[in-house]
Amino acid sequence: MSKDGSPGFFTTTVDALANWGRKNSLWPMPFGTSCCGIEMMAVLSADYDMSRFGAEVVRFSPRQSDLLIVAGTITNKMAPVLKNIYDQMSEPKWVMAFGACSSSGGIFDTYSVLQGIDCVIPVDVYIPGCPPSPEGVIHGLMKLQERIATNKGGEVPLKQRRKIY
Amino acid sequence: MDREKRLEKIKNKFSSAVSALEYDKVGCPILFCSKEKIIELLTFLKTDEALKFEFLADLTAYDDMGQPEESQGRFVVVYNLYSPHSHDRLRIKVRANDGEAVATATVLWKAANWAEREVWDMYGIPFEGHPDLRRIMMDQRFEGHPQRKDYYWRKYQLFLDAEPMPEELLKG
């Protein structure tokens, strides 16, 4: 470590190696609630294989995973449960908002639907679509891998919560 | 016994309580009933040998605010009945105003338990004699009844901590 605090050559190489390992072995925790859950299953299965990106094991436990894929509509009743699951994951962790409903509430601008999961947890990559096409999902996943490589994961500030009437 | 005779039989027995036989677009008969006689009518429909409407297909409600019939009762509770013996369907409607209670149908069908909880949650119609009348879809701390016409559809109430569990479930 040099005198002004910036990391020296050895530290940055170790960082780069760690990031390479993390981005190529993302273990997802599928939080599929509605139609996007089916699309996520389609991306995870044979034709558009997500396991070639390292997601060979799909862990349904938050303790054993590092990528939380929120696929589907999150209602206001489900929001504290989602926050609970996110809190149980250990660092480093990333969140992917899969589809329109988890990014922004989708077409459901009503009293019962959470208008975007970034009201309760920080999100790293948003994938638009209703449901998103599998190529779009893979594009989003590769963008997330670029983010991890440049060490920007998980520090997105929580969006200012929408004014409640 | 065909459909006309069945409806005649119902109307003869309950001439004071039942009114206005209508048909909806697909031909299902709709009968309006007064609030006091509803359990008697449903019991008769379920147990009578010729009618035997033993299957409660659905129990729901709607808000009739702004329509001309609102003066008789703002909310309409709808019972959809089906008879597996004669394969016939019947719809019974009951009008109620804001705050008025309707007698519960759980004495006849256990399936009415959750359906009446949903009606209470969405419209605020209490059911007299219901064993466990509490909200089923919205959070227990939610204020208001969302499917009423005067509830702003965008007004959402967010609770960031999990709702407290009722004590009866914790004991068992």
Interface residues (C-beta under 8 A of the other chain):
Chain A: N76 K77 A79 P80 V81 K83 N84 D109 T110 Y111 S112 V113 L114 Q115 C119 V120 R161 I164 Y165
Chain B: M137 M138 D139 P146 Y151 Y152 W153 R154 K155 Y156 Q157 L158 F159 L160 D161 A162 E163
